[in-house]
Amino acid sequence: MKKEYKYKLTEDDFIDFQLHYLRINSNMTSSVKKTIIILIALYIIVFVSMAIYFRDNVFLIVIIALLVSAFSVIQILTYKKRLEKKIIKKVKEYVRSGKLDKVFGDKELTIYDDKVIFKEDRGTSKFNKDEIKNIASTNKCVFFYIDEMSAIIIPKNILNSEDIDFLLSYKNE
């Protein structure tokens, strides 16, 4: 069996990969959780300090509690979204600077029963089926992970549903 996929990798495909990596990476997930815990602790400290400072004015304490609580909840609930926006902004900066020029462009993926050949401007890479660590998917792309941090990115817009099913089940065949 031989299946070939020729496509152009875009900035949006690479951003999708970076956001997917953010969601699945245990170190990043742990870091996000720690940051949220630190934010909660910081807002509690601020509230307690202000409550102590303004202890004689109950009305002011209530207003401060409402404001700090509202601000805290908004910050905590939007933290992941802000982190995603920061990653997108960073990727776009790298694109403008030319640091990712070799990542984008024409790609060719050929899949055989026992190996995968990936051609791009930088050269050709060959991987045995068992060297593919994981296969993952988002709404936009399929990822053939070569190691924990790098993957072959295949945009779904060039695939039909049969191809998507084939790619996602390739490791299991």
Number of C-alpha atoms within 10 A of each C-alpha: 6 9 13 13 14 13 16 14 17 15 17 15 18 20 18 20 23 17 17 16 16 18 14 11 14 11 11 13 14 11 12 16 13 12 14 17 13 12 17 17 12 13 17 16 12 15 19 15 12 16 18 11 11 14 13 10 10 11 11 14 19 12 11 17 18 13 13 17 16 11 12 17 15 11 15 14 11 11 16 17 10 12 14 16 13 12 16 19 13 13 19 16 13 13 15 11 10 10 11 15 12 10 16 16 13 13 19 17 20 15 20 14 13 13 15 21 15 17 16 17 12 8 7 12 11 13 14 13 17 11 14 18 13 15 18 15 18 13 9 14 22 23 20 21 17 16 11 10 9 13 19 17 22 27 23 17 10 13 16 10 9 8 14 18 11 14 21 16 11 17 17 9 8
